[in-house]
């Protein structure tokens, strides 16, 4: 379980394909603190650490076909910055919201504007299964955010300068595909209402 509060970014320094899987090697300031078999959120996708190289400050994770089909990982390239968060410590504060690291679907960035020192991003997604609500929580590429504008299959978020600088948001452009995890409480409510 995660909180959506990004610890740091990691740079993809190696990509290896093996059958239907892709192994990603990332260099980051927290890689040497990781352990084999540890779960780490990468742009909101929970992946297992399979290899470490402390001398190079790198760790390697594997994305299987199911993960590649439901996320934007298949489009990742070397040099990309990825948001990283290790799993939540159970006696710590929940600064963001409850994030599982299980991406529901992808969305497309349709607008990105700077407004007086902050940034506003608008995303569009397909399907009617998931919804957003104004002032509700949403996870975009692993970042816990508050929805500021909600419409059918579309929502906007506002990004403060610190988040813009210390996550992958500063490289996000209109047309990019992002990973979405909708609020777990909202998903349960929607499922219960659908059964009524």
Residue frames as qw, qx, qy, qz and C-alpha x, y, z in Angstrom:
[[0.000, 0.888, 0.459, 0.000, 0.00, 0.00, 0.00],
 [0.439, 0.170, 0.037, 0.881, 1.16, 3.52, -0.84],
 [0.065, -0.675, -0.428, 0.598, 0.20, 7.12, -0.08],
 [0.445, 0.775, 0.340, 0.292, 0.82, 8.87, -3.40],
 [0.183, -0.951, 0.198, 0.149, 3.53, 11.06, -1.86],
 [0.823, 0.487, -0.184, 0.227, 6.49, 10.68, -4.20],
 [0.716, -0.579, 0.091, 0.380, 9.89, 10.13, -2.55],
 [0.194, -0.587, 0.477, 0.625, 12.04, 10.87, -5.59],
 [0.770, 0.548, -0.091, -0.312, 12.31, 10.25, -9.30],
 [0.682, -0.276, 0.604, 0.309, 14.35, 7.53, -10.95],
 [0.366, 0.650, -0.403, -0.530, 15.93, 7.67, -14.39],
 [0.951, 0.180, 0.243, -0.059, 15.49, 4.68, -16.70],
 [0.072, -0.742, 0.601, 0.289, 19.00, 3.59, -17.66],
 [0.006, 0.224, -0.934, -0.278, 18.26, 0.19, -19.18],
 [0.763, 0.177, 0.174, -0.597, 15.39, -1.68, -20.85],
 [0.009, -0.253, 0.944, 0.213, 15.50, -5.40, -21.66],
 [0.768, 0.069, -0.099, -0.628, 12.73, -7.40, -23.32],
 [0.066, -0.206, 0.975, -0.056, 12.24, -11.05, -22.47],
 [0.041, 0.413, 0.900, 0.132, 9.33, -12.86, -24.13],
 [0.098, -0.760, -0.485, -0.422, 6.25, -10.78, -23.21],
 [0.516, -0.755, -0.240, 0.326, 7.97, -9.06, -20.28],
 [0.370, 0.757, -0.147, 0.518, 10.04, -5.90, -20.03],
 [0.680, -0.448, -0.280, 0.508, 12.78, -5.39, -17.41],
 [0.120, 0.910, 0.006, 0.397, 13.41, -1.76, -16.47],
 [0.673, -0.218, -0.299, 0.641, 16.61, -0.67, -14.72],
 [0.056, -0.925, -0.160, -0.340, 16.39, 2.67, -12.94],
 [0.515, 0.098, -0.386, 0.759, 18.97, 4.82, -11.19],
 [0.321, -0.803, -0.227, -0.448, 17.79, 6.78, -8.16],
 [0.020, -0.592, 0.527, -0.610, 18.83, 8.15, -4.79],
 [0.687, -0.312, 0.432, -0.495, 16.83, 5.44, -2.99],
 [0.841, 0.267, -0.429, -0.192, 17.80, 2.39, -5.10],
 [0.410, 0.347, -0.758, 0.371, 20.59, 1.36, -2.74],
 [0.347, -0.194, 0.593, -0.700, 18.11, 1.35, 0.17],
 [0.814, 0.072, -0.159, -0.554, 15.82, -1.14, -1.59],
 [0.458, -0.274, 0.841, -0.084, 15.72, -4.90, -1.15],
 [0.223, 0.043, -0.857, -0.462, 15.09, -7.75, -3.54],
 [0.206, -0.430, -0.875, -0.080, 11.37, -8.67, -3.61],
 [0.020, -0.434, -0.400, 0.807, 10.35, -5.23, -2.30],
 [0.264, 0.716, 0.609, 0.218, 7.25, -3.56, -3.78],
 [0.203, -0.399, 0.023, 0.894, 7.88, -0.08, -5.15],
 [0.427, 0.772, 0.436, -0.177, 5.44, 2.16, -7.02],
 [0.361, -0.148, 0.442, 0.807, 6.80, 3.35, -10.39],
 [0.232, -0.048, -0.320, -0.917, 4.58, 6.11, -11.82],
 [0.648, -0.100, 0.217, -0.724, 1.85, 4.55, -9.70],
 [0.873, 0.133, -0.412, -0.224, 2.46, 0.96, -10.81],
 [0.669, -0.563, 0.465, -0.139, 3.40, -1.47, -8.04],
 [0.776, 0.464, -0.427, 0.020, 6.43, -3.44, -9.29],
 [0.872, -0.467, 0.097, 0.112, 8.73, -5.90, -7.55],
 [0.030, 0.831, -0.549, -0.090, 12.46, -5.25, -7.28],
 [0.995, 0.101, 0.000, 0.000, 14.27, -8.21, -8.87],
 [0.790, 0.146, -0.095, 0.588, 17.89, -6.95, -8.94],
 [0.247, -0.959, 0.005, 0.137, 20.08, -4.33, -7.31],
 [0.719, 0.303, -0.105, 0.616, 23.43, -2.77, -8.18],
 [0.398, -0.843, -0.212, 0.294, 24.45, -0.59, -5.24],
 [0.522, -0.259, 0.252, 0.773, 27.65, 0.54, -6.95],
 [0.121, 0.267, 0.497, 0.817, 25.61, 2.10, -9.77],
 [0.239, 0.229, 0.455, -0.827, 22.67, 3.04, -7.50],
 [0.487, 0.076, -0.508, -0.706, 20.26, 1.09, -9.69],
 [0.500, 0.062, 0.791, -0.346, 17.41, -1.33, -9.23],
 [0.234, 0.067, -0.748, -0.617, 15.57, -3.48, -11.76],
 [0.542, 0.205, 0.575, -0.578, 11.86, -4.31, -11.95],
 [0.099, 0.071, 0.878, 0.463, 9.79, -6.40, -14.36],
 [0.533, 0.273, 0.154, -0.786, 6.52, -5.52, -16.06],
 [0.377, 0.129, 0.906, 0.143, 4.53, -8.50, -17.34],
 [0.035, 0.284, 0.660, 0.695, 2.13, -8.45, -20.28],
 [0.220, -0.726, -0.652, 0.006, -0.94, -7.79, -18.08],
 [0.308, -0.687, -0.147, 0.641, 0.76, -4.71, -16.61],
 [0.230, -0.161, 0.450, 0.848, 1.92, -3.49, -20.01],
 [0.008, -0.471, -0.742, -0.478, -1.64, -3.76, -21.38],
 [0.270, -0.803, -0.532, 0.013, -3.18, -1.64, -18.60],
 [0.374, -0.773, -0.015, 0.513, -0.52, 1.05, -18.12],
 [0.418, 0.893, -0.146, -0.085, 1.77, 3.34, -20.10],
 [0.599, -0.575, 0.503, 0.239, 4.90, 1.29, -19.31],
 [0.783, 0.299, 0.461, 0.292, 5.12, -0.08, -22.85],
 [0.392, 0.866, 0.097, 0.296, 5.96, 3.43, -24.08],
 [0.481, -0.830, 0.196, 0.206, 8.75, 4.05, -21.57],
 [0.729, 0.580, -0.177, 0.318, 12.19, 4.80, -23.00],
 [0.698, -0.192, -0.232, 0.649, 15.68, 5.21, -21.58],
 [0.209, 0.215, -0.051, 0.952, 16.20, 8.63, -20.03],
 [0.418, -0.610, -0.398, -0.543, 12.61, 8.96, -18.82],
 [0.057, -0.264, 0.629, -0.729, 12.11, 10.13, -15.23],
 [0.556, -0.359, -0.707, -0.249, 9.75, 7.91, -13.20],
 [0.435, -0.598, 0.242, -0.629, 8.02, 8.82, -9.93],
 [0.566, 0.051, -0.798, 0.200, 9.11, 6.44, -7.14],
 [0.511, -0.517, 0.286, -0.625, 7.48, 5.62, -3.81],
 [0.257, 0.111, -0.941, 0.191, 8.30, 2.74, -1.50],
 [0.470, -0.507, -0.687, -0.224, 5.44, 1.06, 0.35],
 [0.341, -0.731, 0.053, -0.588, 3.86, 2.79, 3.32],
 [0.262, 0.129, -0.796, 0.530, 5.21, 2.26, 6.83],
 [0.395, -0.553, -0.700, -0.218, 2.19, 1.24, 8.91],
 [0.418, -0.647, -0.422, 0.479, 3.09, 3.46, 11.87],
 [0.271, -0.063, 0.166, 0.946, 3.60, 6.52, 9.65],
 [0.308, 0.516, 0.270, -0.752, 1.29, 9.34, 8.62],
 [0.478, 0.460, 0.689, 0.293, -0.96, 8.93, 5.59],
 [0.095, -0.468, 0.050, 0.877, -0.08, 12.25, 3.95],
 [0.213, 0.075, -0.584, -0.780, -1.79, 11.53, 0.63],
 [0.785, -0.040, 0.128, -0.605, -4.59, 8.99, 0.37],
 [0.729, -0.151, 0.667, -0.016, -4.85, 5.18, 0.24],
 [0.526, 0.619, -0.440, -0.383, -3.13, 4.09, -2.99],
 [0.933, -0.097, 0.339, -0.067, -2.84, 0.44, -3.95],
 [0.169, -0.544, 0.679, 0.463, -0.41, 0.74, -6.84],
 [0.438, 0.289, 0.833, 0.176, -2.93, -1.04, -9.08],
 [0.104, 0.241, -0.276, -0.925, -3.51, 1.15, -12.12],
 [0.548, 0.440, 0.589, -0.398, -7.14, 1.17, -13.27],
 [0.639, 0.629, 0.376, 0.234, -6.50, 2.57, -16.73],
 [0.437, -0.078, 0.146, 0.884, -4.60, 5.18, -18.68],
 [0.183, 0.885, 0.356, -0.238, -5.67, 8.69, -19.63],
 [0.560, 0.418, 0.202, 0.686, -4.43, 11.35, -22.03],
 [0.223, -0.537, -0.181, 0.793, -3.24, 14.81, -21.07],
 [0.343, 0.682, 0.537, 0.359, -5.37, 17.23, -23.10],
 [0.041, 0.914, 0.024, 0.404, -4.31, 20.51, -21.51],
 [0.702, -0.329, -0.243, 0.583, -1.34, 21.81, -19.54],
 [0.137, 0.831, 0.093, 0.532, -1.18, 25.45, -18.53],
 [0.454, -0.104, -0.447, 0.764, 0.89, 27.52, -16.13],
 [0.208, -0.802, -0.368, -0.422, -1.20, 29.89, -14.04],
 [0.243, -0.848, 0.202, -0.425, 0.58, 32.38, -11.78],
 [0.085, -0.591, 0.747, -0.293, 3.25, 30.00, -10.53],
 [0.617, -0.040, 0.751, -0.234, 1.18, 26.81, -10.43],
 [0.170, 0.179, -0.782, -0.572, 0.19, 24.39, -13.16],
 [0.697, 0.185, 0.396, -0.568, -3.17, 22.99, -14.22],
 [0.044, 0.196, -0.903, -0.380, -3.43, 19.70, -16.09],
 [0.739, 0.165, 0.185, -0.627, -6.56, 18.24, -17.66],
 [0.119, -0.208, 0.954, 0.179, -6.90, 14.55, -18.50],
 [0.744, 0.140, -0.125, -0.641, -9.44, 12.57, -20.54],
 [0.216, -0.202, 0.954, -0.046, -10.13, 8.87, -20.05],
 [0.487, -0.032, -0.649, -0.584, -12.41, 6.27, -21.66],
 [0.406, -0.245, -0.878, 0.064, -15.26, 4.25, -20.21],
 [0.426, -0.593, -0.110, -0.674, -18.01, 4.84, -17.68],
 [0.768, -0.281, -0.550, 0.167, -16.86, 2.49, -14.93],
 [0.519, -0.282, -0.337, 0.733, -14.84, 5.10, -13.06],
 [0.000, -0.898, -0.277, -0.342, -15.76, 8.61, -11.98],
 [0.409, 0.056, -0.351, 0.841, -14.07, 11.54, -10.30],
 [0.222, -0.864, -0.451, -0.037, -15.58, 14.14, -7.98],
 [0.167, 0.771, -0.176, 0.588, -14.45, 17.68, -7.25],
 [0.331, -0.689, 0.480, -0.430, -12.23, 17.80, -4.14],
 [0.979, -0.138, 0.126, -0.086, -11.90, 14.00, -4.35],
 [0.418, -0.606, 0.614, 0.286, -8.63, 12.08, -4.57],
 [0.859, 0.508, -0.038, -0.057, -7.01, 10.75, -7.75],
 [0.622, -0.495, 0.456, 0.400, -3.61, 9.23, -8.44],
 [0.625, 0.773, -0.085, -0.071, -1.83, 10.40, -11.60],
 [0.649, 0.513, -0.476, 0.298, 1.41, 8.57, -12.36],
 [0.665, -0.177, -0.589, 0.424, 1.56, 7.64, -8.68],
 [0.108, 0.149, -0.276, 0.943, 1.04, 11.19, -7.37],
 [0.103, -0.607, -0.749, 0.245, -1.84, 11.71, -4.91],
 [0.047, 0.116, 0.160, 0.979, -3.77, 14.75, -6.12],
 [0.243, 0.492, 0.605, -0.577, -7.05, 16.56, -5.50],
 [0.267, 0.492, 0.662, 0.499, -9.52, 16.90, -8.37],
 [0.024, -0.347, -0.179, 0.920, -10.31, 20.59, -8.97],
 [0.531, 0.336, -0.146, -0.764, -12.70, 20.15, -11.89],
 [0.351, 0.009, 0.936, 0.024, -14.67, 17.00, -12.71],
 [0.607, 0.341, -0.165, -0.698, -16.67, 16.23, -15.85],
 [0.950, 0.133, 0.240, -0.151, -17.73, 13.05, -17.61],
 [0.905, 0.207, 0.117, 0.353, -14.54, 11.19, -18.57],
 [0.423, 0.600, -0.117, 0.669, -12.45, 14.27, -17.82],
 [0.539, -0.792, -0.218, 0.185, -10.90, 15.99, -14.82],
 [0.351, 0.755, -0.254, 0.493, -8.33, 18.62, -13.92],
 [0.734, -0.508, -0.243, 0.380, -5.74, 18.88, -11.16],
 [0.080, 0.954, -0.183, 0.226, -3.64, 21.80, -9.93],
 [0.869, -0.014, -0.225, 0.441, 0.07, 21.27, -9.25],
 [0.324, -0.928, 0.089, 0.163, 2.11, 23.33, -6.81],
 [0.349, 0.813, -0.465, 0.011, 5.68, 24.30, -7.79],
 [0.379, -0.509, 0.762, -0.126, 7.29, 21.76, -5.42],
 [0.783, 0.165, 0.588, -0.120, 5.34, 18.84, -6.91],
 [0.651, 0.751, -0.028, -0.102, 5.99, 20.10, -10.44],
 [0.170, 0.799, -0.574, 0.057, 9.73, 20.21, -9.83],
 [0.288, -0.441, 0.826, -0.202, 10.17, 17.03, -7.76],
 [0.716, 0.203, 0.652, -0.141, 8.00, 14.63, -9.80],
 [0.425, 0.112, 0.681, 0.585, 7.69, 13.77, -13.47],
 [0.257, 0.816, 0.478, -0.199, 5.09, 16.48, -14.00],
 [0.036, -0.784, 0.233, 0.573, 7.71, 18.88, -15.34],
 [0.130, -0.243, 0.792, 0.544, 8.22, 16.53, -18.32],
 [0.355, 0.467, 0.803, -0.104, 4.48, 15.91, -18.95],
 [0.078, 0.210, -0.343, -0.912, 3.12, 17.33, -22.20],
 [0.677, 0.323, 0.170, -0.639, -0.23, 17.49, -23.97],
 [0.752, 0.376, -0.450, -0.302, -0.83, 14.19, -25.74],
 [0.139, 0.367, -0.881, 0.264, 1.11, 12.11, -23.20],
 [0.755, -0.306, -0.508, -0.281, -0.48, 8.99, -21.73],
 [0.133, -0.482, 0.623, -0.601, -0.56, 8.74, -17.94],
 [0.389, -0.178, -0.899, 0.098, -1.48, 6.04, -15.39],
 [0.437, -0.433, 0.034, -0.788, -4.66, 6.52, -13.37],
 [0.322, -0.218, -0.888, 0.247, -5.69, 4.94, -10.10],
 [0.372, -0.583, -0.246, -0.679, -9.12, 6.05, -8.93],
 [0.296, -0.432, 0.554, -0.647, -9.93, 6.43, -5.23],
 [0.221, -0.020, -0.974, 0.035, -10.51, 2.99, -3.68],
 [0.203, 0.333, 0.661, -0.641, -13.44, 4.22, -1.55],
 [0.457, 0.436, -0.111, -0.767, -15.11, 5.69, -4.63],
 [0.371, 0.217, -0.823, -0.371, -14.63, 2.44, -6.53],
 [0.052, -0.181, -0.942, 0.277, -16.37, 0.43, -3.78],
 [0.311, 0.431, 0.396, -0.749, -19.25, 2.91, -3.62],
 [0.448, 0.393, -0.420, -0.684, -19.69, 2.78, -7.40],
 [0.276, 0.077, -0.946, -0.150, -19.70, -1.04, -7.36],
 [0.078, 0.292, 0.821, -0.485, -22.30, -1.15, -4.56],
 [0.382, 0.467, 0.131, -0.787, -24.55, 1.34, -6.35],
 [0.382, 0.306, -0.675, -0.553, -24.28, -0.65, -9.57],
 [0.153, -0.085, -0.982, 0.066, -25.63, -3.72, -7.74],
 [0.254, 0.295, 0.546, -0.742, -28.69, -1.82, -6.44]]
